[in-house]
Amino acid sequence: MHGIQGKNGHPRTICAQRAELTFEMIEQNFGYATVIRFSIPGEAMRMGDTLVVLAGEEIRFHGMINSVDPHGRAVASDRRGSSIPFPIL
């Protein structure tokens, strides 16, 4: 997992491999997780950053972070392109 720092405090893209990301599903659509709550230890996230979840080189989730709680757990939404199945088997 890694993030790409934007210049001058601009939003960043945070990439994570699906196999390494622990999250809970908040919303789903047609069996795919569309809103997730997650945390990445050691990664400082903020509203407006983008989360990209990969399975190898395939993008499975690409969404904007719309909230981060005081414990570092963030919520991101991908209501149109998520291909992370739920329930996660």
Summary of the structure (lengths in Angstrom):
residues: 89
radius of gyration: 12.2
end to end distance: 21.5
largest distance: 40.4
contacts: 230
relative contact order: 0.26
helix: 7%
strand: 49%
